Amino acid sequence: QVQLVQSGGGLVQAGGSLRLSCTASGRTFRNYAVGWFRQAPAKEREFVGAIAWRDGATYYVNDVKGRFTISRDTAKNTVYLQMNSLKPEDTAVYYCACTDEGYSGPYYYRTDEYDYWGRGTQVTVSS
């Protein structure tokens, strides 16, 4: 059973930064993809970005390109979402998710490509 434990998040002023972490237990990240999604109140869950564990390739939604960075620490079995230049519209609950082993894309942006989900962490950006 894979469990994804999230940490980070909180309240920050516009222009500030936060870093979210997603650590897997029960399985070692290997040939998977790990994605980050977010869900604002009354909105659908939306793709933020993803990293292909095999080669470290990253993918981002246009709205966060240049502001958010996904990275990984293989020794810690952890993926990070570094969020800079935060805007009030980035306010949402952020979720990390992991595909099953062997996933090689290309639909990293689709929630139904992911089999395991973290519980989510709140990010609030004040203006």
CNS distance restraints for C-alpha pairs under 8 A (distance, minus, plus):
assign (resid   1 and name CA) (resid  26 and name CA) 5.68 0.50 0.50
assign (resid   1 and name CA) (resid  27 and name CA) 7.56 0.50 0.50
assign (resid   2 and name CA) (resid  24 and name CA) 6.70 0.50 0.50
assign (resid   2 and name CA) (resid  25 and name CA) 5.83 0.50 0.50
assign (resid   2 and name CA) (resid  26 and name CA) 4.80 0.50 0.50
assign (resid   2 and name CA) (resid  27 and name CA) 5.83 0.50 0.50
assign (resid   2 and name CA) (resid 116 and name CA) 6.86 0.50 0.50
assign (resid   3 and name CA) (resid  24 and name CA) 5.68 0.50 0.50
assign (resid   3 and name CA) (resid  25 and name CA) 5.21 0.50 0.50
assign (resid   3 and name CA) (resid  26 and name CA) 6.39 0.50 0.50
assign (resid   3 and name CA) (resid 116 and name CA) 7.23 0.50 0.50
assign (resid   3 and name CA) (resid 117 and name CA) 7.60 0.50 0.50
assign (resid   3 and name CA) (resid 118 and name CA) 7.15 0.50 0.50
assign (resid   4 and name CA) (resid  22 and name CA) 6.17 0.50 0.50
assign (resid   4 and name CA) (resid  23 and name CA) 5.54 0.50 0.50
assign (resid   4 and name CA) (resid  24 and name CA) 4.64 0.50 0.50
assign (resid   4 and name CA) (resid  25 and name CA) 6.46 0.50 0.50
assign (resid   4 and name CA) (resid  96 and name CA) 7.43 0.50 0.50
assign (resid   4 and name CA) (resid  97 and name CA) 7.44 0.50 0.50
assign (resid   4 and name CA) (resid 116 and name CA) 7.30 0.50 0.50
assign (resid   4 and name CA) (resid 117 and name CA) 6.29 0.50 0.50
assign (resid   4 and name CA) (resid 118 and name CA) 4.75 0.50 0.50
assign (resid   4 and name CA) (resid 119 and name CA) 7.77 0.50 0.50
assign (resid   5 and name CA) (resid  21 and name CA) 7.94 0.50 0.50
assign (resid   5 and name CA) (resid  22 and name CA) 5.52 0.50 0.50
assign (resid   5 and name CA) (resid  23 and name CA) 5.18 0.50 0.50
assign (resid   5 and name CA) (resid  24 and name CA) 6.39 0.50 0.50
assign (resid   5 and name CA) (resid  25 and name CA) 7.75 0.50 0.50
assign (resid   5 and name CA) (resid 118 and name CA) 5.86 0.50 0.50
assign (resid   5 and name CA) (resid 119 and name CA) 7.40 0.50 0.50
assign (resid   6 and name CA) (resid  20 and name CA) 7.11 0.50 0.50
assign (resid   6 and name CA) (resid  21 and name CA) 5.47 0.50 0.50
assign (resid   6 and name CA) (resid  22 and name CA) 4.53 0.50 0.50
assign (resid   6 and name CA) (resid  23 and name CA) 6.50 0.50 0.50
assign (resid   6 and name CA) (resid  95 and name CA) 7.89 0.50 0.50
assign (resid   6 and name CA) (resid  96 and name CA) 7.36 0.50 0.50
assign (resid   6 and name CA) (resid 118 and name CA) 6.22 0.50 0.50
assign (resid   6 and name CA) (resid 119 and name CA) 7.10 0.50 0.50
assign (resid   6 and name CA) (resid 120 and name CA) 6.75 0.50 0.50
assign (resid   6 and name CA) (resid 121 and name CA) 6.87 0.50 0.50
assign (resid   7 and name CA) (resid  20 and name CA) 5.80 0.50 0.50
assign (resid   7 and name CA) (resid  21 and name CA) 5.16 0.50 0.50
assign (resid   7 and name CA) (resid  22 and name CA) 6.66 0.50 0.50
assign (resid   7 and name CA) (resid 121 and name CA) 7.00 0.50 0.50
assign (resid   8 and name CA) (resid  18 and name CA) 7.31 0.50 0.50
assign (resid   8 and name CA) (resid  19 and name CA) 5.95 0.50 0.50
assign (resid   8 and name CA) (resid  20 and name CA) 4.51 0.50 0.50
assign (resid   8 and name CA) (resid  21 and name CA) 6.19 0.50 0.50
assign (resid   8 and name CA) (resid 121 and name CA) 7.20 0.50 0.50
assign (resid   9 and name CA) (resid  18 and name CA) 6.34 0.50 0.50
assign (resid   9 and name CA) (resid  19 and name CA) 6.76 0.50 0.50
assign (resid   9 and name CA) (resid  20 and name CA) 5.94 0.50 0.50
assign (resid   9 and name CA) (resid 121 and name CA) 5.96 0.50 0.50
assign (resid   9 and name CA) (resid 122 and name CA) 5.72 0.50 0.50
assign (resid   9 and name CA) (resid 123 and name CA) 4.98 0.50 0.50
assign (resid   9 and name CA) (resid 124 and name CA) 7.91 0.50 0.50
assign (resid  10 and name CA) (resid  18 and name CA) 7.88 0.50 0.50
assign (resid  10 and name CA) (resid 121 and name CA) 7.94 0.50 0.50
assign (resid  10 and name CA) (resid 122 and name CA) 6.03 0.50 0.50
assign (resid  10 and name CA) (resid 123 and name CA) 5.02 0.50 0.50
assign (resid  10 and name CA) (resid 124 and name CA) 6.09 0.50 0.50
assign (resid  11 and name CA) (resid 123 and name CA) 6.14 0.50 0.50
assign (resid  11 and name CA) (resid 124 and name CA) 4.73 0.50 0.50
assign (resid  11 and name CA) (resid 125 and name CA) 5.91 0.50 0.50
assign (resid  11 and name CA) (resid 126 and name CA) 7.35 0.50 0.50
assign (resid  12 and name CA) (resid  16 and name CA) 6.02 0.50 0.50
assign (resid  12 and name CA) (resid  17 and name CA) 7.18 0.50 0.50
assign (resid  12 and name CA) (resid  18 and name CA) 7.62 0.50 0.50
assign (resid  12 and name CA) (resid 123 and name CA) 7.94 0.50 0.50
assign (resid  12 and name CA) (resid 124 and name CA) 6.34 0.50 0.50
assign (resid  12 and name CA) (resid 125 and name CA) 5.03 0.50 0.50
assign (resid  12 and name CA) (resid 126 and name CA) 6.27 0.50 0.50
assign (resid  13 and name CA) (resid  86 and name CA) 7.68 0.50 0.50
assign (resid  13 and name CA) (resid 125 and name CA) 5.34 0.50 0.50
assign (resid  13 and name CA) (resid 126 and name CA) 4.76 0.50 0.50
assign (resid  13 and name CA) (resid 127 and name CA) 6.16 0.50 0.50
assign (resid  14 and name CA) (resid  85 and name CA) 6.95 0.50 0.50
assign (resid  14 and name CA) (resid  86 and name CA) 5.34 0.50 0.50
assign (resid  14 and name CA) (resid  87 and name CA) 5.02 0.50 0.50
assign (resid  14 and name CA) (resid  88 and name CA) 6.22 0.50 0.50
assign (resid  14 and name CA) (resid 125 and name CA) 5.67 0.50 0.50
assign (resid  14 and name CA) (resid 126 and name CA) 5.67 0.50 0.50
assign (resid  14 and name CA) (resid 127 and name CA) 5.34 0.50 0.50
assign (resid  15 and name CA) (resid  84 and name CA) 7.00 0.50 0.50
assign (resid  15 and name CA) (resid  85 and name CA) 4.16 0.50 0.50
assign (resid  15 and name CA) (resid  86 and name CA) 4.87 0.50 0.50
assign (resid  15 and name CA) (resid  87 and name CA) 6.38 0.50 0.50
assign (resid  16 and name CA) (resid  84 and name CA) 6.11 0.50 0.50
assign (resid  16 and name CA) (resid  85 and name CA) 5.48 0.50 0.50
assign (resid  16 and name CA) (resid  86 and name CA) 5.54 0.50 0.50
assign (resid  17 and name CA) (resid  82 and name CA) 7.46 0.50 0.50
assign (resid  17 and name CA) (resid  83 and name CA) 5.39 0.50 0.50
assign (resid  17 and name CA) (resid  84 and name CA) 4.37 0.50 0.50
assign (resid  17 and name CA) (resid  85 and name CA) 6.24 0.50 0.50
assign (resid  17 and name CA) (resid  86 and name CA) 6.20 0.50 0.50
assign (resid  18 and name CA) (resid  82 and name CA) 6.16 0.50 0.50
assign (resid  18 and name CA) (resid  83 and name CA) 5.24 0.50 0.50
assign (resid  18 and name CA) (resid  84 and name CA) 6.73 0.50 0.50
assign (resid  19 and name CA) (resid  80 and name CA) 6.74 0.50 0.50
assign (resid  19 and name CA) (resid  81 and name CA) 5.57 0.50 0.50
assign (resid  19 and name CA) (resid  82 and name CA) 4.42 0.50 0.50
assign (resid  19 and name CA) (resid  83 and name CA) 5.92 0.50 0.50
assign (resid  20 and name CA) (resid  80 and name CA) 5.56 0.50 0.50
assign (resid  20 and name CA) (resid  81 and name CA) 5.01 0.50 0.50
assign (resid  20 and name CA) (resid  82 and name CA) 6.46 0.50 0.50
assign (resid  21 and name CA) (resid  78 and name CA) 6.69 0.50 0.50
assign (resid  21 and name CA) (resid  79 and name CA) 5.82 0.50 0.50
assign (resid  21 and name CA) (resid  80 and name CA) 4.55 0.50 0.50
assign (resid  21 and name CA) (resid  81 and name CA) 6.45 0.50 0.50
assign (resid  22 and name CA) (resid  78 and name CA) 5.45 0.50 0.50
assign (resid  22 and name CA) (resid  79 and name CA) 5.17 0.50 0.50
assign (resid  22 and name CA) (resid  80 and name CA) 6.29 0.50 0.50
assign (resid  22 and name CA) (resid  96 and name CA) 6.37 0.50 0.50
assign (resid  22 and name CA) (resid 118 and name CA) 7.69 0.50 0.50
assign (resid  23 and name CA) (resid  76 and name CA) 7.51 0.50 0.50
assign (resid  23 and name CA) (resid  77 and name CA) 5.85 0.50 0.50
assign (resid  23 and name CA) (resid  78 and name CA) 4.32 0.50 0.50
assign (resid  23 and name CA) (resid  79 and name CA) 6.52 0.50 0.50
assign (resid  24 and name CA) (resid  28 and name CA) 6.86 0.50 0.50
assign (resid  24 and name CA) (resid  29 and name CA) 7.14 0.50 0.50
assign (resid  24 and name CA) (resid  77 and name CA) 6.06 0.50 0.50
assign (resid  24 and name CA) (resid  78 and name CA) 6.56 0.50 0.50
assign (resid  28 and name CA) (resid  77 and name CA) 6.32 0.50 0.50
assign (resid  29 and name CA) (resid  53 and name CA) 6.92 0.50 0.50
assign (resid  29 and name CA) (resid  74 and name CA) 7.55 0.50 0.50
assign (resid  29 and name CA) (resid  77 and name CA) 6.02 0.50 0.50
assign (resid  30 and name CA) (resid  53 and name CA) 5.94 0.50 0.50
assign (resid  30 and name CA) (resid  54 and name CA) 6.34 0.50 0.50
assign (resid  30 and name CA) (resid 101 and name CA) 7.28 0.50 0.50
assign (resid  31 and name CA) (resid  52 and name CA) 7.60 0.50 0.50
assign (resid  31 and name CA) (resid  53 and name CA) 5.70 0.50 0.50
assign (resid  31 and name CA) (resid  54 and name CA) 5.07 0.50 0.50
assign (resid  31 and name CA) (resid 101 and name CA) 5.40 0.50 0.50
assign (resid  31 and name CA) (resid 102 and name CA) 5.20 0.50 0.50
assign (resid  31 and name CA) (resid 103 and name CA) 6.72 0.50 0.50
assign (resid  31 and name CA) (resid 104 and name CA) 7.93 0.50 0.50
assign (resid  32 and name CA) (resid  52 and name CA) 6.26 0.50 0.50
assign (resid  32 and name CA) (resid  53 and name CA) 5.42 0.50 0.50
assign (resid  32 and name CA) (resid  54 and name CA) 6.87 0.50 0.50
assign (resid  32 and name CA) (resid  98 and name CA) 6.79 0.50 0.50
assign (resid  32 and name CA) (resid  99 and name CA) 5.62 0.50 0.50
assign (resid  32 and name CA) (resid 100 and name CA) 6.11 0.50 0.50
assign (resid  32 and name CA) (resid 101 and name CA) 5.02 0.50 0.50
assign (resid  32 and name CA) (resid 102 and name CA) 5.91 0.50 0.50
assign (resid  32 and name CA) (resid 103 and name CA) 5.47 0.50 0.50
assign (resid  32 and name CA) (resid 104 and name CA) 7.35 0.50 0.50
assign (resid  33 and name CA) (resid  50 and name CA) 6.73 0.50 0.50
assign (resid  33 and name CA) (resid  51 and name CA) 5.62 0.50 0.50
assign (resid  33 and name CA) (resid  52 and name CA) 4.40 0.50 0.50
assign (resid  33 and name CA) (resid  53 and name CA) 5.54 0.50 0.50
assign (resid  33 and name CA) (resid  98 and name CA) 5.80 0.50 0.50
assign (resid  33 and name CA) (resid  99 and name CA) 5.46 0.50 0.50
assign (resid  33 and name CA) (resid 100 and name CA) 7.92 0.50 0.50
assign (resid  33 and name CA) (resid 103 and name CA) 6.54 0.50 0.50
assign (resid  33 and name CA) (resid 104 and name CA) 7.38 0.50 0.50
assign (resid  33 and name CA) (resid 105 and name CA) 7.95 0.50 0.50
assign (resid  33 and name CA) (resid 108 and name CA) 7.62 0.50 0.50
assign (resid  34 and name CA) (resid  50 and name CA) 5.50 0.50 0.50
assign (resid  34 and name CA) (resid  51 and name CA) 5.43 0.50 0.50
assign (resid  34 and name CA) (resid  52 and name CA) 6.59 0.50 0.50
assign (resid  34 and name CA) (resid  53 and name CA) 7.18 0.50 0.50
assign (resid  34 and name CA) (resid  79 and name CA) 7.53 0.50 0.50
assign (resid  34 and name CA) (resid  96 and name CA) 6.90 0.50 0.50
assign (resid  34 and name CA) (resid  97 and name CA) 5.55 0.50 0.50
assign (resid  34 and name CA) (resid  98 and name CA) 4.48 0.50 0.50
assign (resid  34 and name CA) (resid  99 and name CA) 6.53 0.50 0.50
assign (resid  35 and name CA) (resid  47 and name CA) 7.71 0.50 0.50
assign (resid  35 and name CA) (resid  48 and name CA) 7.56 0.50 0.50
assign (resid  35 and name CA) (resid  49 and name CA) 5.74 0.50 0.50
assign (resid  35 and name CA) (resid  50 and name CA) 3.95 0.50 0.50
assign (resid  35 and name CA) (resid  51 and name CA) 6.37 0.50 0.50
assign (resid  35 and name CA) (resid  96 and name CA) 5.59 0.50 0.50
assign (resid  35 and name CA) (resid  97 and name CA) 5.13 0.50 0.50
assign (resid  35 and name CA) (resid  98 and name CA) 6.29 0.50 0.50
assign (resid  35 and name CA) (resid 108 and name CA) 7.07 0.50 0.50
assign (resid  35 and name CA) (resid 109 and name CA) 7.90 0.50 0.50
assign (resid  35 and name CA) (resid 114 and name CA) 7.99 0.50 0.50
assign (resid  36 and name CA) (resid  47 and name CA) 6.42 0.50 0.50
assign (resid  36 and name CA) (resid  48 and name CA) 5.38 0.50 0.50
assign (resid  36 and name CA) (resid  49 and name CA) 5.32 0.50 0.50
assign (resid  36 and name CA) (resid  50 and name CA) 5.96 0.50 0.50
assign (resid  36 and name CA) (resid  81 and name CA) 7.72 0.50 0.50
assign (resid  36 and name CA) (resid  94 and name CA) 6.92 0.50 0.50
assign (resid  36 and name CA) (resid  95 and name CA) 5.64 0.50 0.50
assign (resid  36 and name CA) (resid  96 and name CA) 4.50 0.50 0.50
assign (resid  36 and name CA) (resid  97 and name CA) 6.32 0.50 0.50
assign (resid  37 and name CA) (resid  45 and name CA) 6.46 0.50 0.50
assign (resid  37 and name CA) (resid  46 and name CA) 5.39 0.50 0.50
assign (resid  37 and name CA) (resid  47 and name CA) 4.50 0.50 0.50
assign (resid  37 and name CA) (resid  48 and name CA) 5.00 0.50 0.50
assign (resid  37 and name CA) (resid  49 and name CA) 7.07 0.50 0.50
assign (resid  37 and name CA) (resid  94 and name CA) 5.69 0.50 0.50
assign (resid  37 and name CA) (resid  95 and name CA) 5.12 0.50 0.50
assign (resid  37 and name CA) (resid  96 and name CA) 6.30 0.50 0.50
assign (resid  37 and name CA) (resid  97 and name CA) 7.77 0.50 0.50
assign (resid  38 and name CA) (resid  45 and name CA) 5.48 0.50 0.50
assign (resid  38 and name CA) (resid  46 and name CA) 5.41 0.50 0.50
assign (resid  38 and name CA) (resid  47 and name CA) 6.61 0.50 0.50
assign (resid  38 and name CA) (resid  48 and name CA) 6.71 0.50 0.50
assign (resid  38 and name CA) (resid  92 and name CA) 5.80 0.50 0.50
assign (resid  38 and name CA) (resid  93 and name CA) 5.40 0.50 0.50
assign (resid  38 and name CA) (resid  94 and name CA) 4.24 0.50 0.50
assign (resid  38 and name CA) (resid  95 and name CA) 5.88 0.50 0.50
assign (resid  39 and name CA) (resid  43 and name CA) 6.23 0.50 0.50
assign (resid  39 and name CA) (resid  44 and name CA) 5.98 0.50 0.50
assign (resid  39 and name CA) (resid  45 and name CA) 4.34 0.50 0.50
assign (resid  39 and name CA) (resid  46 and name CA) 6.23 0.50 0.50
assign (resid  39 and name CA) (resid  92 and name CA) 5.18 0.50 0.50
assign (resid  39 and name CA) (resid  93 and name CA) 5.25 0.50 0.50
assign (resid  39 and name CA) (resid  94 and name CA) 6.53 0.50 0.50
assign (resid  40 and name CA) (resid  44 and name CA) 7.31 0.50 0.50
assign (resid  40 and name CA) (resid  45 and name CA) 7.41 0.50 0.50
assign (resid  40 and name CA) (resid  91 and name CA) 6.58 0.50 0.50
assign (resid  40 and name CA) (resid  92 and name CA) 4.25 0.50 0.50
assign (resid  40 and name CA) (resid  93 and name CA) 6.32 0.50 0.50
assign (resid  41 and name CA) (resid  92 and name CA) 7.17 0.50 0.50
assign (resid  46 and name CA) (resid 109 and name CA) 7.96 0.50 0.50
assign (resid  47 and name CA) (resid  60 and name CA) 7.99 0.50 0.50
assign (resid  47 and name CA) (resid  61 and name CA) 6.69 0.50 0.50
assign (resid  47 and name CA) (resid 109 and name CA) 5.24 0.50 0.50
assign (resid  47 and name CA) (resid 110 and name CA) 7.20 0.50 0.50
assign (resid  47 and name CA) (resid 111 and name CA) 7.67 0.50 0.50
assign (resid  48 and name CA) (resid  60 and name CA) 5.86 0.50 0.50
assign (resid  48 and name CA) (resid  61 and name CA) 5.41 0.50 0.50
assign (resid  48 and name CA) (resid  64 and name CA) 7.12 0.50 0.50
assign (resid  48 and name CA) (resid 109 and name CA) 7.79 0.50 0.50
assign (resid  49 and name CA) (resid  58 and name CA) 7.14 0.50 0.50
assign (resid  49 and name CA) (resid  59 and name CA) 5.22 0.50 0.50
assign (resid  49 and name CA) (resid  60 and name CA) 4.08 0.50 0.50
assign (resid  49 and name CA) (resid  61 and name CA) 6.05 0.50 0.50
assign (resid  49 and name CA) (resid  70 and name CA) 7.30 0.50 0.50
assign (resid  49 and name CA) (resid 108 and name CA) 7.85 0.50 0.50
assign (resid  49 and name CA) (resid 109 and name CA) 7.33 0.50 0.50
assign (resid  50 and name CA) (resid  58 and name CA) 5.60 0.50 0.50
assign (resid  50 and name CA) (resid  59 and name CA) 5.22 0.50 0.50
assign (resid  50 and name CA) (resid  60 and name CA) 6.61 0.50 0.50
assign (resid  50 and name CA) (resid  70 and name CA) 7.04 0.50 0.50
assign (resid  50 and name CA) (resid 108 and name CA) 6.44 0.50 0.50
assign (resid  50 and name CA) (resid 109 and name CA) 7.76 0.50 0.50
assign (resid  51 and name CA) (resid  56 and name CA) 5.84 0.50 0.50
assign (resid  51 and name CA) (resid  57 and name CA) 5.59 0.50 0.50
assign (resid  51 and name CA) (resid  58 and name CA) 4.41 0.50 0.50
assign (resid  51 and name CA) (resid  59 and name CA) 6.45 0.50 0.50
assign (resid  51 and name CA) (resid  70 and name CA) 6.71 0.50 0.50
assign (resid  51 and name CA) (resid  71 and name CA) 7.38 0.50 0.50
assign (resid  52 and name CA) (resid  56 and name CA) 5.15 0.50 0.50
assign (resid  52 and name CA) (resid  57 and name CA) 5.29 0.50 0.50
assign (resid  52 and name CA) (resid  58 and name CA) 6.45 0.50 0.50
assign (resid  52 and name CA) (resid 104 and name CA) 7.36 0.50 0.50
assign (resid  53 and name CA) (resid  57 and name CA) 7.56 0.50 0.50
assign (resid  53 and name CA) (resid  72 and name CA) 7.99 0.50 0.50
assign (resid  56 and name CA) (resid  71 and name CA) 7.78 0.50 0.50
assign (resid  56 and name CA) (resid  72 and name CA) 7.77 0.50 0.50
assign (resid  58 and name CA) (resid  70 and name CA) 6.89 0.50 0.50
assign (resid  59 and name CA) (resid 108 and name CA) 7.76 0.50 0.50
assign (resid  60 and name CA) (resid  64 and name CA) 6.66 0.50 0.50
assign (resid  60 and name CA) (resid  65 and name CA) 5.98 0.50 0.50
assign (resid  61 and name CA) (resid  65 and name CA) 6.53 0.50 0.50
assign (resid  64 and name CA) (resid  68 and name CA) 5.52 0.50 0.50
assign (resid  65 and name CA) (resid  69 and name CA) 7.99 0.50 0.50
assign (resid  67 and name CA) (resid  83 and name CA) 6.11 0.50 0.50
assign (resid  67 and name CA) (resid  84 and name CA) 5.09 0.50 0.50
assign (resid  67 and name CA) (resid  85 and name CA) 6.02 0.50 0.50
assign (resid  67 and name CA) (resid  86 and name CA) 7.65 0.50 0.50
assign (resid  68 and name CA) (resid  81 and name CA) 6.75 0.50 0.50
assign (resid  68 and name CA) (resid  82 and name CA) 5.49 0.50 0.50
assign (resid  68 and name CA) (resid  83 and name CA) 4.48 0.50 0.50
assign (resid  68 and name CA) (resid  84 and name CA) 6.00 0.50 0.50
assign (resid  69 and name CA) (resid  80 and name CA) 7.92 0.50 0.50
assign (resid  69 and name CA) (resid  81 and name CA) 5.74 0.50 0.50
assign (resid  69 and name CA) (resid  82 and name CA) 5.07 0.50 0.50
assign (resid  69 and name CA) (resid  83 and name CA) 6.61 0.50 0.50
assign (resid  70 and name CA) (resid  79 and name CA) 7.05 0.50 0.50
assign (resid  70 and name CA) (resid  80 and name CA) 5.53 0.50 0.50
assign (resid  70 and name CA) (resid  81 and name CA) 4.66 0.50 0.50
assign (resid  70 and name CA) (resid  82 and name CA) 6.31 0.50 0.50
assign (resid  71 and name CA) (resid  79 and name CA) 5.74 0.50 0.50
assign (resid  71 and name CA) (resid  80 and name CA) 5.23 0.50 0.50
assign (resid  71 and name CA) (resid  81 and name CA) 6.73 0.50 0.50
assign (resid  72 and name CA) (resid  77 and name CA) 7.58 0.50 0.50
assign (resid  72 and name CA) (resid  78 and name CA) 5.76 0.50 0.50
assign (resid  72 and name CA) (resid  79 and name CA) 4.30 0.50 0.50
assign (resid  72 and name CA) (resid  80 and name CA) 6.01 0.50 0.50
assign (resid  73 and name CA) (resid  77 and name CA) 5.93 0.50 0.50
assign (resid  73 and name CA) (resid  78 and name CA) 5.31 0.50 0.50
assign (resid  73 and name CA) (resid  79 and name CA) 6.33 0.50 0.50
assign (resid  74 and name CA) (resid  78 and name CA) 6.57 0.50 0.50
assign (resid  86 and name CA) (resid  90 and name CA) 6.47 0.50 0.50
assign (resid  86 and name CA) (resid 125 and name CA) 6.73 0.50 0.50
assign (resid  87 and name CA) (resid  91 and name CA) 7.58 0.50 0.50
assign (resid  87 and name CA) (resid 125 and name CA) 6.12 0.50 0.50
assign (resid  87 and name CA) (resid 126 and name CA) 7.80 0.50 0.50
assign (resid  87 and name CA) (resid 127 and name CA) 7.58 0.50 0.50
assign (resid  88 and name CA) (resid 124 and name CA) 7.30 0.50 0.50
assign (resid  88 and name CA) (resid 125 and name CA) 4.65 0.50 0.50
assign (resid  88 and name CA) (resid 126 and name CA) 5.65 0.50 0.50
assign (resid  88 and name CA) (resid 127 and name CA) 5.94 0.50 0.50
assign (resid  89 and name CA) (resid 125 and name CA) 7.55 0.50 0.50
assign (resid  90 and name CA) (resid 123 and name CA) 7.60 0.50 0.50
assign (resid  90 and name CA) (resid 124 and name CA) 7.47 0.50 0.50
assign (resid  90 and name CA) (resid 125 and name CA) 6.72 0.50 0.50
assign (resid  91 and name CA) (resid 122 and name CA) 7.78 0.50 0.50
assign (resid  91 and name CA) (resid 123 and name CA) 5.40 0.50 0.50
assign (resid  91 and name CA) (resid 124 and name CA) 4.58 0.50 0.50
assign (resid  91 and name CA) (resid 125 and name CA) 5.46 0.50 0.50
assign (resid  92 and name CA) (resid 122 and name CA) 6.06 0.50 0.50
assign (resid  92 and name CA) (resid 123 and name CA) 5.54 0.50 0.50
assign (resid  92 and name CA) (resid 124 and name CA) 6.61 0.50 0.50
assign (resid  93 and name CA) (resid 120 and name CA) 5.82 0.50 0.50
assign (resid  93 and name CA) (resid 121 and name CA) 5.29 0.50 0.50
assign (resid  93 and name CA) (resid 122 and name CA) 4.35 0.50 0.50
assign (resid  93 and name CA) (resid 123 and name CA) 5.98 0.50 0.50
assign (resid  94 and name CA) (resid 120 and name CA) 5.20 0.50 0.50
assign (resid  94 and name CA) (resid 121 and name CA) 5.27 0.50 0.50
assign (resid  94 and name CA) (resid 122 and name CA) 6.24 0.50 0.50
assign (resid  94 and name CA) (resid 123 and name CA) 6.96 0.50 0.50
assign (resid  95 and name CA) (resid 117 and name CA) 6.92 0.50 0.50
assign (resid  95 and name CA) (resid 118 and name CA) 5.74 0.50 0.50
assign (resid  95 and name CA) (resid 119 and name CA) 6.59 0.50 0.50
assign (resid  95 and name CA) (resid 120 and name CA) 4.37 0.50 0.50
assign (resid  95 and name CA) (resid 121 and name CA) 6.63 0.50 0.50
assign (resid  96 and name CA) (resid 117 and name CA) 5.95 0.50 0.50
assign (resid  96 and name CA) (resid 118 and name CA) 5.38 0.50 0.50
assign (resid  96 and name CA) (resid 120 and name CA) 7.12 0.50 0.50
assign (resid  97 and name CA) (resid 114 and name CA) 6.03 0.50 0.50
assign (resid  97 and name CA) (resid 115 and name CA) 7.25 0.50 0.50
assign (resid  97 and name CA) (resid 116 and name CA) 5.43 0.50 0.50
assign (resid  97 and name CA) (resid 117 and name CA) 4.31 0.50 0.50
assign (resid  97 and name CA) (resid 118 and name CA) 6.13 0.50 0.50
assign (resid  98 and name CA) (resid 114 and name CA) 5.35 0.50 0.50
assign (resid  98 and name CA) (resid 115 and name CA) 6.06 0.50 0.50
assign (resid  98 and name CA) (resid 116 and name CA) 5.15 0.50 0.50
assign (resid  98 and name CA) (resid 117 and name CA) 6.52 0.50 0.50
assign (resid  99 and name CA) (resid 103 and name CA) 6.45 0.50 0.50
assign (resid  99 and name CA) (resid 113 and name CA) 6.27 0.50 0.50
assign (resid  99 and name CA) (resid 114 and name CA) 4.20 0.50 0.50
assign (resid  99 and name CA) (resid 115 and name CA) 5.12 0.50 0.50
assign (resid  99 and name CA) (resid 116 and name CA) 6.60 0.50 0.50
assign (resid 100 and name CA) (resid 114 and name CA) 6.99 0.50 0.50
assign (resid 100 and name CA) (resid 115 and name CA) 6.06 0.50 0.50
assign (resid 100 and name CA) (resid 116 and name CA) 7.96 0.50 0.50
assign (resid 107 and name CA) (resid 113 and name CA) 6.95 0.50 0.50
assign (resid 108 and name CA) (resid 113 and name CA) 6.93 0.50 0.50
assign (resid 110 and name CA) (resid 114 and name CA) 7.72 0.50 0.50
